[in-house]
Amino acid sequence: MPLPAGLITFATAQAGLFSAAQARLAGYTSDEITRLRRSGEWVRIRHGMYVERVSMSDDPVARHLLLLRATLLAITATTSAASHASSALLFDIAQLDPDLSLVHITRDGGASSRMSGRIFYHDACLPPGHLTKVDGVLATTAARTVVDLARSLPFDAALVAAESALNLKLTTLAELDEVLAYCVDWPGARKAGRVVAFASPYSESPGETLGRIAFDALGVPQPHQQVYIFDRYGFIARCDYFWEHFHTVGEFDGKVKYVGAKARDDTVLLEKKREDRLRDAGLEVCRFDWAESRGRSESVRHKAFSAFDRAANRRENRDYHFKLQPPAR
């Protein structure tokens, strides 16, 4: 049965959600609410919060955000905001293997941090400058979200989120430094400081971030990122990595999604022509994939230093110039 106008008003304002109390205001009895839930027409998202079955999504991100909204609607006693991985989902910040089964909410003035079912309640201060609204949901700012993740996650996952937020221009390194200063004596603050100190705004995918981590772990010098390369004929490419002193560019494989055989053939041909021009201009090229970057495989070091050696042994003149991104800080 379609919802009555009064309940539609509530549901429309709450991303499809409505409470049992709102349903009773619209004329439903407690017995009718129970019958609709048991029949499957209404789905209970959490205690006292419902959504129509027809508006439910199978997407795990959508389900996570629905439970997040339902939980925040039910909290009235304290200032509460989406935080950590849940806030990152609202901002569309990249995350490495997030646990979408667990919703994260920070409460200012809560008794203590605790887990309750599928909800992790964090107890922490929420100054006004650390709060914003995303799609109508009160959430920690991108900067606070990144620092919270960096305090609690392993370095790889934390840096993926930090560099994604920076690259999307949701925050800046200066803002991250400011939040860090506020949270300086909080648990995990030292871990977060390492993440922010290493973070770059120029990684355009989690794979590129993992590549930078692999370089650092394997003793490969950190490259410039997103560098524009030109030869005598003009622009050649914007390269993921560029080792200026070694006349070498690096590319992370995995950003291009192929559709059909012809699309793959065309893409491979264009990549080959681009690499030929880079080499003709006096540069060496090395490529890295997801598995070896995330696994910090010795192959990353081997590929990079082999390219450096080839470049050093080339005798022909170099005929290229480049444009670097501005310094990160």
C-alpha positions in Angstrom: 0.0 0.0 0.0 1.3 3.5 -0.8 2.3 5.6 2.2 -0.2 8.3 3.3 0.8 11.9 2.5 1.8 12.7 6.1 4.3 9.8 6.2 5.6 10.5 2.7 6.5 14.0 4.0 8.7 12.5 6.8 10.2 9.8 4.5 11.1 12.3 1.8 12.9 14.5 4.2 14.8 11.5 5.7 16.1 9.6 2.6 13.1 7.2 2.7 13.3 6.6 6.5 10.5 7.1 9.0 10.1 6.2 12.6 7.4 4.2 14.3 6.3 7.3 16.1 5.9 9.2 12.8 3.9 6.3 11.4 1.6 6.5 14.4 1.2 10.2 13.8 0.2 9.4 10.2 -2.6 7.1 11.5 -1.0 3.6 11.8 -1.6 1.5 14.9 1.1 -0.5 16.5 -0.5 -3.7 15.3 -0.5 -2.4 11.7 3.2 -1.4 11.9 4.0 -5.0 13.1 2.0 -6.5 10.3 3.6 -4.4 7.6 7.1 -5.3 9.0 6.3 -9.0 9.2 4.9 -9.0 5.6 8.1 -7.5 4.3 6.4 -4.3 3.0 8.3 -2.3 5.6 11.9 -3.1 6.5 13.2 -2.3 10.0 16.7 -0.6 9.6 17.1 -0.4 13.4 14.9 -0.3 16.4 12.0 2.0 15.7 13.2 3.1 12.2 11.7 1.8 8.9 11.9 2.1 5.2 9.6 0.7 2.5 10.9 -2.5 0.9 10.5 -1.0 -2.6 13.0 1.7 -1.8 15.7 -0.6 -0.4 18.9 -1.1 -2.4 21.2 -4.1 -2.6 24.2 -1.8 -2.8 26.3 -2.3 0.4 27.3 1.4 0.5 23.6 2.5 0.2 22.6 0.1 3.0 25.5 1.4 5.2 24.4 5.0 4.7 20.8 4.1 5.4 21.7 2.6 8.7 23.9 5.6 9.4 21.0 8.0 8.8 18.6 5.9 10.8 21.0 5.8 13.8 21.7 9.6 13.7 17.9 10.3 13.6 17.4 8.2 16.7 20.1 10.0 18.7 18.8 13.2 20.4 20.7 13.4 23.7 24.2 14.5 22.4 25.8 16.1 19.4 26.5 13.1 17.1 28.1 12.9 13.7 29.0 10.4 11.0 32.8 9.8 11.4 35.7 7.6 10.3 34.7 5.2 7.5 31.1 6.3 7.4 32.0 10.0 7.0 34.5 9.0 4.3 31.7 7.2 2.4 29.6 10.4 2.5 32.5 12.4 1.0 33.3 9.6 -1.5 36.9 9.4 -0.1 38.7 6.3 -1.4 39.1 3.6 1.2 41.2 0.4 1.2 39.1 -2.6 2.1 36.5 -0.8 4.3 34.3 -2.8 6.6 30.9 -1.7 5.4 29.1 -3.8 7.9 30.1 -1.4 10.7 28.7 2.2 11.0 30.9 4.8 12.8 29.4 7.7 14.8 31.2 10.1 17.0 29.4 11.5 20.0 30.5 14.6 21.9 29.8 13.9 25.6 29.0 10.2 25.2 29.7 8.0 28.2 32.5 6.0 26.4 33.4 4.5 23.1 31.6 1.3 22.5 30.2 -1.1 20.0 26.5 -1.8 19.8 25.4 -4.3 17.2 26.5 -2.8 13.8 27.3 0.6 15.3 30.6 1.8 16.7 30.1 4.8 18.9 33.2 6.9 19.3 33.4 9.3 22.3 35.4 12.4 21.4 35.1 16.2 21.2 33.3 17.6 18.2 34.2 21.4 18.0 32.0 23.3 15.5 35.0 23.6 13.2 35.2 19.8 12.9 31.6 19.5 11.7 29.9 19.9 8.4 26.8 18.6 6.6 27.0 16.2 3.6 23.8 15.3 1.8 21.9 16.6 4.9 23.9 14.4 7.3 25.9 15.9 10.1 29.5 14.6 9.6 33.0 15.3 10.7 34.8 17.5 8.1 37.1 15.8 5.6 40.1 16.9 7.5 38.8 15.5 10.8 37.7 12.3 9.0 41.2 11.8 7.6 42.8 12.3 10.9 40.4 10.0 12.7 41.1 7.3 10.1 44.8 7.9 10.3 44.6 7.5 14.1 42.9 4.1 13.9 43.9 2.4 10.6 47.1 0.8 9.3 49.4 3.2 7.5 48.5 1.9 4.0 44.7 2.3 4.4 45.1 5.6 6.2 47.3 7.1 3.5 44.9 6.0 0.7 42.1 7.9 2.4 44.3 11.0 3.1 45.6 11.2 -0.4 42.2 10.7 -1.9 40.7 13.5 0.2 43.6 15.8 -0.7 43.4 15.0 -4.4 39.6 15.6 -4.4 40.4 19.0 -2.8 38.1 18.1 0.1 40.8 19.3 2.5 44.4 20.6 2.5 47.6 19.7 4.3 47.3 22.9 6.3 43.8 21.8 7.5 45.1 18.3 8.4 47.9 19.9 10.4 45.4 22.1 12.2 43.2 19.1 13.2 46.3 17.1 14.2 47.3 20.0 16.5 43.9 19.8 18.2 44.1 16.0 18.6 47.8 16.0 19.6 47.3 14.0 22.8 44.6 11.6 21.5 45.2 7.9 21.0 46.8 7.3 17.6 47.9 10.9 17.1 51.5 10.0 16.4 50.4 7.5 13.8 48.2 10.1 12.2 51.2 12.5 12.2 53.2 10.0 10.1 50.4 9.8 7.6 49.9 13.5 7.2 53.7 14.1 6.9 53.9 11.6 4.1 50.7 12.5 2.3 50.7 13.9 -1.2 47.8 15.7 -3.0 48.8 14.3 -6.3 48.0 10.6 -6.1 45.0 10.1 -8.3 44.1 6.5 -7.3 44.7 4.2 -4.4 47.2 2.3 -6.6 49.3 5.4 -7.0 49.3 5.8 -3.2 50.4 2.2 -2.7 53.1 2.7 -5.3 54.6 5.6 -3.2 54.5 3.4 -0.1 56.2 0.6 -1.9 59.0 3.0 -3.2 59.6 4.2 0.4 59.7 0.7 1.8 62.0 -0.7 -0.9 64.5 2.2 -1.0 63.3 3.7 -4.3 63.6 7.5 -4.3 60.2 9.3 -4.1 59.3 10.6 -7.6 57.5 13.7 -8.7 53.9 13.1 -9.5 51.5 14.0 -12.4 54.4 15.6 -14.4 53.7 17.0 -17.9 56.3 15.7 -20.4 57.0 17.5 -23.8 59.2 16.8 -26.7 60.1 19.0 -29.7 56.7 18.2 -31.2 54.7 19.2 -28.1 52.9 17.5 -25.3 53.5 13.7 -24.9 51.9 12.7 -21.6 51.1 13.4 -18.0 52.9 10.7 -16.1 52.0 9.3 -12.7 55.7 9.3 -11.5 58.8 11.1 -12.7 62.3 10.6 -11.5 63.9 13.8 -12.8 67.6 12.9 -12.0 67.2 9.4 -13.5 65.3 10.5 -16.7 62.7 7.9 -15.9 58.9 8.0 -15.8 56.7 5.5 -14.1 53.1 4.5 -14.6 50.6 2.7 -12.4 48.6 0.1 -14.4 45.0 -0.3 -13.4 43.4 3.0 -13.9 42.1 2.2 -17.4 39.0 0.0 -17.7 38.8 -1.9 -20.9 35.4 -2.6 -22.6 35.5 -5.1 -25.4 38.4 -6.3 -27.6 38.6 -3.3 -29.8 38.7 -0.9 -26.9 41.6 -2.8 -25.4 43.4 -3.0 -28.7 43.0 0.8 -29.2 44.2 1.6 -25.7 47.2 -0.7 -25.9 48.2 0.9 -29.2 47.9 4.4 -27.9 50.0 3.4 -24.8 52.7 1.9 -27.0 52.9 5.1 -29.2 53.1 7.2 -26.1 55.9 5.1 -24.6 57.8 5.2 -27.9 57.7 9.0 -27.9 58.9 9.1 -24.3 61.8 6.8 -25.1 62.6 8.7 -28.3 62.9 11.8 -26.2 65.5 10.2 -24.0 63.4 8.8 -21.2 63.0 5.3 -19.8 59.6 3.9 -18.7 58.6 1.4 -16.0 55.2 0.2 -15.1 53.8 -1.1 -11.8 50.6 -3.0 -11.0 48.3 -3.3 -8.0 49.6 -6.6 -6.7 53.3 -5.7 -6.7 52.6 -2.2 -5.3 50.4 -3.3 -2.5 52.6 -6.3 -1.7 55.8 -4.1 -1.8 57.2 -6.7 -4.1 61.0 -6.6 -4.9 59.9 -6.4 -8.5 59.0 -2.7 -7.9 62.6 -2.0 -6.9 64.0 -4.1 -9.7 61.9 -2.3 -12.4 62.8 1.1 -11.1 66.5 0.6 -10.7 66.7 -1.3 -14.0 65.1 1.7 -15.7 67.5 4.1 -13.9 70.5 2.0 -15.2 69.2 1.9 -18.8 68.8 5.7 -18.7 72.3 6.2 -17.4 73.7 4.1 -20.1 71.9 5.8 -23.0 74.3 7.8 -25.3 71.9 9.7 -27.4 70.9 13.3 -26.6 67.9 13.9 -24.5 65.3 16.0 -26.1 62.5 16.6 -23.7 61.3 19.1 -21.1 58.8 18.9 -18.3 56.4 20.8 -16.0 56.2 19.9 -12.4 53.3 20.3 -10.0 53.7 22.9 -7.3 55.2 21.7 -4.0 52.7 19.9 -1.8 53.4 22.2 1.2 
